[in-house]
Amino acid sequence: MNQSKFDRAKAWVKATPGAIAGQNGHGATFAVATALVHGFELTRTEAETLLCEYNSKCSPPWKPHELAHKLNQAQIVSHDKPRGWLLESHSITGQGGTPISPTGKFVVRKIQEIPKSDFRFSTIDFLKACFEPDEVVCICNDIVSDEEGRSRPASKGTFLKREEWIQNHFTPPISSMWNGPDSRGAYVRINPCLDESGSDSGVSAYRHVLIEMDEKSKDEQWTALKESKLPLSVVIDSGGKSLHGWVRVDAANKEEWAERRDIVYRHLESIGIDPKNKNASRFSRLAGVMRNGVEQKLIAVNVGAVNWEAFKDDLDAQDLPMEFTLDSIIEYDPKNDPDNLIGDRWIRRGSSLLFVGQSGCGKSSMAAYQGLKWASGADWFGVRPVRSLKVVYIQAENDIADQHDALKGAAQMTFGKENWERGLRNANMLFFRETVRTGADFAVMLRRLVRKTKADLVYIDPLLSYMGGNPSDIEVCANFTRHLLQPIMMETGVVLVLVHHFPKPKGKDDKPESVADLAYSGFGSSDLTNWA
């Protein structure tokens, strides 16, 4: 089901940084009021509700009569964009950018609505788009449902040649078993069949890979499929929550099919797809038939690249350095940077920070204090975030007792001795302990955690517990930071804060270090500082 106008506006407000006094706060808040009233076409009550949510992120918050005035003005001023323009296309994440991340992983940035057309594709159109005349196609309309209402095929299905299906079942007049009021839909295997086993070994042509992602709205799913540039034979509305994309991989055998399937899944992994569809004999929904009164609709045919080779060529071309075009450099607006998180672009999405100090000096407590401040939208020694940030703290050295003592102290510094507990509960900050995983294993866990929590900022404390090698070895250091951490930052926009310590003190006769020298004072390879 598509999101309502209110839900879409709510997601937009959630992703929009709060206004800050002295940084065009009046203009920023009026722009939000205008977007709610005019861009999303909300009622006055709906707009007031969401503007109050936005106000909770503003520093300082506006008074009620000030918010009411901005809504009044938004309703009466003239606008240069049509009413409802934000319902046609808007940012999912509040960020700008292209559909492909700098690492080559696919990332959706803009929602596009599913195209509407008076033309209706039929089941015959679907069958001709996906199968050859003499190929055996397996279709199943024998369906059972579990206690939660989830449907599945109750048999291996019926195996007929494509032309037999067309002539005997889908040439009008069509039986009510397919489109009548009692029809519960039908399934079709994504590849033609060699026998009636219904297994992967019974596939005669390894042509298609199935992808779906039913945790997103259908407009988001359509955008992901379309902008991925994958060679899609068809895109089908399942009649439920999901769209099904049939990726045409045209593999020579089962082994090549598996290789190409994995390429498809890696290409889409950053937006999340259903991992259960990894077999070549998988059932999808049959286009053109009715499912409990809703059509399993064929939305589009031949979307994206013309074939697998063209897609792969385009994918390989992305394996180049990220280009900043002259236009993008010239047109960048430093006063309107949606990726800015802290200060005057001191820390932007996808950047990093080293938090370095000598052993035993209280680095962890100070880092936790910094995180609590920024999670609360407050400044840390004058360094202020643009809004309350979602902060995650991963550490290796403290058990629950140590964590209590450290956090209590940091929370009392942040919220005061009387209010520290309430402030800590309300802070947008999560705490985790990881004592085993290092190197690549740690990076895999970190990627999952960032996606699950939607964190803006993640503290990794201490760095040496997770690097998995000698930090003085430039290859070890570069592999961990540039090859394991950097892709996560660029794919998700998360900021990583590495808590690290100085090497052992130098001799008493050594000269004091300059400020420039201190930049490289963390233990290990200088590449750590160069990366951060």
C-alpha positions as CSV (number, residue, x, y, z in Angstrom):
1,M,0.0,0.0,0.0
2,N,1.3,3.4,-0.9
3,Q,2.1,5.9,1.9
4,S,-0.5,8.5,2.7
5,K,0.3,12.2,2.2
6,F,0.6,12.6,5.9
7,D,3.0,9.6,6.3
8,R,5.2,10.9,3.4
9,A,5.2,14.4,4.9
10,K,6.1,12.9,8.3
11,A,9.1,11.0,6.8
12,W,10.2,14.2,5.1
13,V,10.0,16.2,8.3
14,K,12.0,13.5,10.2
15,A,14.8,13.7,7.7
16,T,14.9,17.6,7.7
17,P,17.4,19.2,10.0
18,G,15.9,21.6,12.6
19,A,16.4,25.3,12.3
20,I,19.2,27.0,14.2
21,A,19.1,30.5,15.5
22,G,21.6,32.7,13.6
23,Q,21.6,30.3,10.6
24,N,18.6,31.6,8.7
25,G,16.3,29.9,11.2
26,H,13.2,31.9,10.2
27,G,13.7,31.1,6.5
28,A,14.3,27.4,7.2
29,T,11.1,27.0,9.4
30,F,9.0,29.0,7.0
31,A,10.2,26.7,4.2
32,V,9.0,23.7,6.2
33,A,5.6,25.3,6.9
34,T,5.3,26.0,3.1
35,A,6.2,22.4,2.3
36,L,3.6,21.0,4.6
37,V,0.8,23.3,3.5
38,H,1.6,23.6,-0.2
39,G,4.0,20.9,-1.1
40,F,2.2,18.0,0.6
41,E,-1.3,19.6,0.6
42,L,-1.9,18.8,4.3
43,T,-4.8,20.2,6.3
44,R,-4.2,22.9,8.8
45,T,-4.4,20.4,11.7
46,E,-2.0,17.9,10.0
47,A,0.5,20.7,9.2
48,E,0.4,21.9,12.8
49,T,1.1,18.4,14.1
50,L,4.1,17.9,11.9
51,L,5.4,21.5,12.4
52,C,5.4,20.8,16.1
53,E,7.4,17.7,15.6
54,Y,9.9,19.7,13.5
55,N,10.0,22.4,16.2
56,S,11.3,19.8,18.7
57,K,14.5,19.7,16.6
58,C,14.9,23.5,16.4
59,S,17.4,25.4,18.5
60,P,15.8,27.2,20.3
61,P,12.3,26.0,19.7
62,W,9.7,28.4,18.4
63,K,6.8,29.6,20.5
64,P,3.3,28.4,19.5
65,H,2.1,31.7,18.2
66,E,5.3,32.0,16.0
67,L,4.5,28.6,14.4
68,A,0.9,29.6,13.8
69,H,2.1,32.8,12.1
70,K,4.3,30.8,9.8
71,L,1.5,28.5,8.8
72,N,-0.8,31.5,8.2
73,Q,1.8,33.1,5.9
74,A,2.4,29.8,4.1
75,Q,-1.3,29.6,3.3
76,I,-1.6,33.1,1.8
77,V,1.7,33.8,0.0
78,S,2.1,33.0,-3.7
79,H,4.2,30.0,-4.7
80,D,6.5,29.3,-7.6
81,K,5.8,25.6,-7.6
82,P,2.5,23.8,-8.2
83,R,0.4,22.7,-5.2
84,G,1.3,19.1,-4.3
85,W,4.7,19.1,-5.9
86,L,6.4,17.2,-3.1
87,L,3.9,14.4,-3.6
88,E,5.3,13.8,-7.1
89,S,8.9,13.3,-6.2
90,H,10.7,13.8,-2.9
91,S,13.8,12.7,-1.1
92,I,13.6,9.5,1.0
93,T,16.5,10.4,3.2
94,G,16.6,14.2,3.1
95,Q,19.8,14.0,1.1
96,G,20.7,14.9,-2.4
97,G,22.7,12.7,-4.7
98,T,22.6,10.1,-7.5
99,P,21.1,6.7,-7.4
100,I,24.5,5.0,-7.3
101,S,26.7,5.5,-4.3
102,P,30.5,6.3,-4.8
103,T,31.3,2.7,-3.9
104,G,29.3,1.4,-6.8
105,K,26.5,0.1,-4.4
106,F,23.0,1.0,-5.4
107,V,21.3,3.6,-3.2
108,V,17.8,5.1,-3.8
109,R,17.6,8.9,-3.3
110,K,14.4,10.0,-5.0
111,I,11.0,8.4,-5.0
112,Q,9.2,8.1,-8.4
113,E,5.6,7.1,-8.6
114,I,4.6,3.9,-10.4
115,P,3.5,5.0,-13.9
116,K,-0.2,5.2,-14.5
117,S,-1.5,4.2,-17.9
118,D,-4.9,3.4,-19.5
119,F,-3.3,0.5,-21.3
120,R,-3.6,-2.8,-19.5
121,F,-1.1,-5.6,-20.0
122,S,-2.6,-9.1,-20.1
123,T,-1.3,-12.5,-18.9
124,I,-0.5,-13.2,-22.6
125,D,1.7,-10.1,-22.7
126,F,3.5,-11.4,-19.7
127,L,4.0,-14.9,-21.0
128,K,5.4,-13.7,-24.3
129,A,7.8,-11.3,-22.6
130,C,9.3,-14.1,-20.4
131,F,9.0,-17.4,-22.2
132,E,9.5,-18.9,-25.7
133,P,6.6,-20.6,-27.5
134,D,7.7,-24.2,-27.0
135,E,9.0,-23.7,-23.4
136,V,7.3,-25.4,-20.5
137,V,5.8,-23.0,-18.0
138,C,4.8,-24.0,-14.5
139,I,1.7,-22.1,-13.1
140,C,0.0,-22.9,-9.8
141,N,-3.4,-21.6,-8.5
142,D,-3.7,-24.2,-5.8
143,I,-3.1,-21.9,-2.8
144,V,-3.1,-22.3,1.0
145,S,-2.9,-19.7,3.7
146,D,-1.4,-19.9,7.2
147,E,-2.9,-18.5,10.4
148,E,-1.5,-15.1,9.7
149,G,-3.0,-15.0,6.2
150,R,0.2,-15.5,4.3
151,S,-0.3,-17.5,1.1
152,R,1.9,-20.1,-0.6
153,P,1.5,-22.7,-3.4
154,A,0.0,-25.9,-2.2
155,S,1.5,-28.1,-5.0
156,K,4.3,-28.1,-7.6
157,G,2.0,-26.6,-10.1
158,T,0.8,-27.5,-13.6
159,F,3.3,-27.8,-16.4
160,L,2.3,-26.8,-19.9
161,K,3.9,-25.2,-22.9
162,R,3.6,-21.4,-23.2
163,E,1.2,-21.7,-26.2
164,E,-1.0,-24.2,-24.4
165,W,-1.4,-21.8,-21.6
166,I,-2.2,-19.0,-23.9
167,Q,-4.7,-20.9,-26.1
168,N,-6.4,-23.0,-23.4
169,H,-6.5,-20.6,-20.4
170,F,-5.7,-16.9,-21.2
171,T,-7.4,-16.3,-24.6
172,P,-10.9,-14.8,-23.9
173,P,-13.3,-15.8,-22.6
174,I,-11.1,-16.4,-19.5
175,S,-12.3,-18.7,-16.8
176,S,-13.4,-17.2,-13.5
177,M,-10.8,-19.4,-11.7
178,W,-8.3,-16.7,-12.9
179,N,-10.2,-13.5,-12.7
180,G,-13.4,-14.3,-10.8
181,P,-14.4,-12.9,-7.3
182,D,-13.2,-16.1,-5.6
183,S,-9.8,-16.1,-7.3
184,R,-7.0,-16.1,-4.8
185,G,-4.3,-15.3,-7.4
186,A,-1.7,-17.6,-9.0
187,Y,2.0,-18.3,-9.0
188,V,4.4,-18.9,-11.9
189,R,8.0,-20.2,-11.8
190,I,10.4,-17.6,-13.0
191,N,12.2,-19.9,-15.4
192,P,11.0,-22.5,-18.0
193,C,11.0,-26.1,-16.9
194,L,12.8,-29.3,-18.2
195,D,10.7,-31.7,-16.1
196,E,7.9,-31.6,-13.5
197,S,10.2,-31.8,-10.4
198,G,9.8,-28.2,-9.6
199,S,13.5,-28.1,-8.5
200,D,16.4,-26.1,-9.7
201,S,17.8,-29.1,-11.5
202,G,14.5,-29.2,-13.5
203,V,15.1,-25.7,-15.0
204,S,15.6,-25.7,-18.8
205,A,16.9,-22.1,-19.2
206,Y,18.5,-20.1,-16.5
207,R,17.0,-16.9,-17.7
208,H,15.7,-14.9,-14.7
209,V,16.5,-13.9,-11.1
210,L,13.6,-12.8,-8.9
211,I,13.9,-9.8,-6.6
212,E,11.4,-8.2,-4.3
213,M,11.5,-5.9,-1.2
214,D,8.2,-5.7,0.5
215,E,9.3,-3.7,3.5
216,K,9.3,-0.5,1.4
217,S,6.4,1.4,-0.2
218,K,5.5,0.3,-3.8
219,D,6.7,3.7,-5.1
220,E,10.1,3.1,-3.4
221,Q,10.2,-0.4,-4.8
222,W,9.5,0.8,-8.3
223,T,12.1,3.5,-8.0
224,A,14.7,1.0,-6.9
225,L,14.0,-1.4,-9.7
226,K,13.9,1.3,-12.4
227,E,17.0,3.2,-11.3
228,S,19.0,0.1,-10.7
229,K,19.4,-0.2,-14.5
230,L,19.1,-4.0,-14.1
231,P,17.7,-5.7,-17.3
232,L,14.2,-6.5,-16.2
233,S,11.9,-8.6,-18.4
234,V,8.9,-7.6,-16.3
235,V,7.9,-5.8,-13.2
236,I,4.8,-7.2,-11.5
237,D,2.5,-5.8,-8.8
238,S,1.9,-8.9,-6.6
239,G,-1.5,-7.7,-5.5
240,G,-0.1,-7.5,-2.0
241,K,2.7,-5.4,-0.5
242,S,5.4,-6.1,-3.0
243,L,6.6,-5.6,-6.6
244,H,8.4,-8.5,-8.3
245,G,11.2,-7.8,-10.7
246,W,12.4,-10.5,-13.1
247,V,16.0,-9.8,-13.9
248,R,17.0,-11.2,-17.2
249,V,20.5,-12.8,-16.6
250,D,20.5,-15.3,-19.5
251,A,23.0,-17.6,-17.9
252,A,24.4,-20.6,-19.8
253,N,24.1,-22.9,-16.8
254,K,23.2,-23.2,-13.1
255,E,26.7,-22.1,-12.0
256,E,26.7,-19.0,-14.1
257,W,23.2,-18.2,-13.0
258,A,24.3,-18.3,-9.4
259,E,27.2,-16.0,-10.1
260,R,24.9,-13.5,-11.8
261,R,22.3,-13.8,-9.1
262,D,24.9,-12.9,-6.5
263,I,25.9,-9.8,-8.6
264,V,22.3,-8.7,-8.7
265,Y,21.9,-9.1,-4.9
266,R,25.2,-7.3,-4.1
267,H,24.0,-4.5,-6.4
268,L,20.9,-4.0,-4.4
269,E,22.1,-5.0,-0.9
270,S,22.3,-1.4,0.4
271,I,18.5,-0.9,-0.1
272,G,17.5,-4.3,1.2
273,I,15.8,-7.1,-0.7
274,D,14.2,-10.4,0.2
275,P,17.0,-13.0,0.6
276,K,14.6,-16.0,0.2
277,N,14.3,-15.7,-3.6
278,K,17.7,-17.2,-4.4
279,N,16.7,-20.3,-6.3
280,A,16.2,-20.6,-10.0
281,S,12.9,-22.5,-9.8
282,R,11.3,-19.9,-7.5
283,F,7.6,-19.0,-7.7
284,S,6.6,-15.4,-8.4
285,R,3.1,-14.0,-8.9
286,L,1.4,-14.5,-12.2
287,A,0.6,-11.2,-13.9
288,G,-2.9,-10.5,-15.2
289,V,-5.0,-12.6,-12.8
290,M,-7.0,-11.5,-9.7
291,R,-6.0,-12.0,-6.1
292,N,-8.8,-11.5,-3.6
293,G,-10.3,-8.7,-5.8
294,V,-6.9,-7.1,-6.6
295,E,-5.1,-7.6,-9.9
296,Q,-1.7,-9.1,-9.9
297,K,-0.8,-6.4,-12.4
298,L,1.9,-6.3,-15.0
299,I,3.3,-2.8,-14.5
300,A,6.1,-2.7,-17.1
301,V,7.9,-4.8,-19.7
302,N,11.6,-4.5,-20.7
303,V,12.8,-2.0,-18.1
304,G,16.5,-1.0,-17.6
305,A,19.5,-2.2,-19.6
306,V,18.8,-4.0,-22.9
307,N,20.5,-7.2,-21.7
308,W,22.9,-8.6,-19.1
309,E,26.0,-7.6,-21.0
310,A,24.9,-4.0,-21.2
311,F,24.1,-3.9,-17.5
312,K,27.5,-5.4,-16.6
313,D,29.3,-2.9,-18.8
314,D,27.6,-0.1,-17.0
315,L,28.3,-1.6,-13.7
316,D,32.0,-2.1,-14.5
317,A,32.2,1.5,-15.7
318,Q,31.2,2.6,-12.1
319,D,34.4,1.1,-10.8
320,L,36.2,4.4,-11.3
321,P,37.0,7.3,-9.0
322,M,34.1,9.4,-8.0
323,E,33.9,12.4,-10.3
324,F,33.1,16.0,-9.1
325,T,31.9,17.7,-12.2
326,L,32.6,21.4,-12.6
327,D,28.9,22.1,-12.5
328,S,28.5,20.3,-9.2
329,I,31.5,22.1,-7.7
330,I,30.3,25.5,-8.8
331,E,26.7,25.0,-7.9
332,Y,27.4,23.6,-4.4
333,D,25.6,25.8,-1.8
334,P,27.6,25.9,1.5
335,K,24.6,27.6,3.2
336,N,22.2,24.9,2.2
337,D,24.0,21.6,2.6
338,P,21.6,18.7,3.6
339,D,24.6,16.5,4.4
340,N,26.0,18.8,7.1
341,L,25.6,17.4,10.6
342,I,27.9,19.3,12.9
343,G,29.0,22.9,13.0
344,D,29.8,24.8,9.8
345,R,30.3,21.7,7.7
346,W,32.9,20.5,10.1
347,I,31.4,17.0,10.1
348,R,29.3,15.9,7.1
349,R,27.5,12.7,6.3
350,G,30.0,9.9,5.5
351,S,32.9,11.6,7.2
352,S,35.1,10.4,10.1
353,L,36.7,11.7,13.3
354,L,39.6,10.6,15.5
355,F,39.2,10.9,19.2
356,V,42.7,10.5,20.6
357,G,44.1,10.7,24.1
358,Q,46.6,9.0,26.4
359,S,45.7,5.8,28.2
360,G,43.7,6.3,31.4
361,C,42.9,10.0,30.8
362,G,39.1,9.5,30.4
363,K,38.8,9.3,26.6
364,S,35.8,7.0,26.8
365,S,34.0,9.2,29.3
366,M,34.6,12.3,27.2
367,A,33.6,10.5,24.0
368,A,30.3,9.4,25.7
369,Y,29.8,13.0,26.9
370,Q,30.3,14.2,23.4
371,G,27.9,11.6,22.1
372,L,25.2,12.5,24.7
373,K,25.5,16.2,23.9
374,W,25.1,15.6,20.1
375,A,22.3,13.1,20.6
376,S,20.4,15.7,22.6
377,G,21.0,18.4,20.0
378,A,23.2,20.4,22.4
379,D,26.7,21.8,21.8
380,W,29.8,20.1,23.0
381,F,32.2,22.9,24.1
382,G,30.6,25.2,21.5
383,V,30.5,22.6,18.7
384,R,26.8,22.2,17.9
385,P,25.0,19.6,15.7
386,V,22.4,20.8,13.2
387,R,19.8,18.7,15.0
388,S,19.5,15.9,17.6
389,L,21.6,13.0,16.1
390,K,21.0,9.3,16.3
391,V,24.2,8.1,18.1
392,V,25.5,4.5,18.6
393,Y,28.4,3.6,20.9
394,I,30.2,0.3,20.4
395,Q,32.8,-0.5,23.0
396,A,34.9,-3.5,24.1
397,E,36.3,-2.8,27.5
398,N,33.3,-2.0,29.9
399,D,30.9,-4.6,31.4
400,I,27.5,-3.4,32.6
401,A,28.9,-2.2,35.9
402,D,31.7,-0.1,34.2
403,Q,29.2,1.2,31.7
404,H,26.9,2.3,34.5
405,D,29.6,4.3,36.2
406,A,30.9,5.9,33.0
407,L,27.6,6.8,31.6
408,K,26.3,8.2,34.9
409,G,29.2,10.6,35.1
410,A,28.8,11.7,31.5
411,A,25.0,12.0,31.9
412,Q,25.4,14.1,35.0
413,M,27.8,16.4,33.2
414,T,25.2,16.7,30.3
415,F,21.9,16.8,32.1
416,G,22.8,17.7,35.7
417,K,22.8,15.5,38.8
418,E,19.0,15.8,39.3
419,N,17.9,15.0,35.8
420,W,20.7,12.7,34.5
421,E,18.5,9.6,34.4
422,R,15.6,11.2,32.6
423,G,18.0,12.9,30.2
424,L,19.8,9.6,29.5
425,R,16.6,7.8,28.8
426,N,15.4,10.5,26.4
427,A,18.7,10.9,24.6
428,N,18.8,9.4,21.1
429,M,21.7,7.1,21.9
430,L,22.2,3.4,21.9
431,F,25.0,1.3,23.5
432,F,26.5,-2.0,22.5
433,R,29.4,-4.2,23.6
434,E,31.4,-6.2,21.1
435,T,34.4,-8.2,22.4
436,V,35.1,-10.8,19.8
437,R,34.8,-9.6,16.2
438,T,37.7,-7.8,14.5
439,G,38.7,-6.8,10.9
440,A,36.3,-7.9,8.2
441,D,34.0,-9.7,10.7
442,F,33.6,-6.4,12.6
443,A,32.9,-4.5,9.4
444,V,30.1,-7.0,8.5
445,M,28.5,-6.5,11.9
446,L,28.9,-2.7,11.8
447,R,27.2,-2.5,8.4
448,R,24.2,-4.5,9.7
449,L,24.0,-2.4,12.9
450,V,24.1,0.9,11.0
451,R,21.3,-0.2,8.7
452,K,19.2,-1.4,11.5
453,T,19.6,1.6,13.8
454,K,19.8,4.3,11.1
455,A,22.6,5.9,13.1
456,D,24.0,9.3,12.2
457,L,27.1,8.8,14.3
458,V,28.9,5.6,15.6
459,Y,31.7,5.6,18.2
460,I,34.1,2.7,18.0
461,D,36.0,2.4,21.3
462,P,38.8,1.5,21.3
463,L,40.0,1.3,17.7
464,L,42.7,-1.3,18.6
465,S,40.1,-3.8,19.8
466,Y,38.6,-4.0,16.3
467,M,41.3,-3.4,13.8
468,G,42.5,-7.0,13.9
469,G,46.2,-6.3,13.2
470,N,49.2,-4.1,13.9
471,P,48.1,-0.4,13.6
472,S,51.7,0.5,12.7
473,D,51.4,-1.6,9.6
474,I,50.2,0.7,6.9
475,E,48.6,-2.2,4.9
476,V,46.7,-3.3,8.0
477,C,45.6,0.2,8.8
478,A,44.6,1.1,5.2
479,N,42.7,-2.1,4.8
480,F,40.6,-1.5,7.9
481,T,39.9,2.1,7.3
482,R,39.8,2.5,3.5
483,H,38.5,-0.9,2.4
484,L,36.3,-2.0,5.3
485,L,35.0,1.2,7.0
486,Q,35.0,3.7,4.2
487,P,32.4,1.8,2.0
488,I,30.0,1.6,5.0
489,M,30.3,5.4,5.5
490,M,29.8,6.2,1.8
491,E,26.9,3.7,1.4
492,T,25.0,4.8,4.5
493,G,26.2,8.4,5.3
494,V,27.1,7.4,8.8
495,V,29.9,9.3,10.6
496,L,32.4,7.0,12.3
497,V,34.3,8.3,15.4
498,L,37.4,6.2,16.2
499,V,38.5,6.4,19.9
500,H,42.2,5.8,19.9
501,H,45.2,6.4,22.2
502,F,48.7,7.9,22.1
503,P,51.8,5.7,22.1
504,K,54.0,5.4,25.1
505,P,55.4,8.8,26.4
506,K,58.6,9.9,24.8
507,G,61.8,10.5,26.7
508,K,62.2,13.6,28.9
509,D,64.8,15.0,26.5
510,D,62.6,15.0,23.5
511,K,61.4,18.3,22.2
512,P,57.7,19.2,22.7
513,E,55.5,18.5,19.7
514,S,53.9,21.3,17.5
515,V,50.2,21.4,16.8
516,A,51.0,19.9,13.4
517,D,52.9,17.0,15.0
518,L,49.9,16.4,17.4
519,A,47.7,15.6,14.4
520,Y,49.8,12.4,14.0
521,S,50.1,11.6,17.7
522,G,47.8,8.6,17.7
523,F,49.5,5.2,18.0
524,G,50.2,3.4,14.7
525,S,50.5,4.3,11.0
526,S,50.3,8.0,9.9
527,D,47.8,6.8,7.3
528,L,45.2,6.6,10.1
529,T,45.3,10.4,10.4
530,N,45.5,10.9,6.6
531,W,42.3,8.8,6.2
532,A,40.4,10.6,9.0
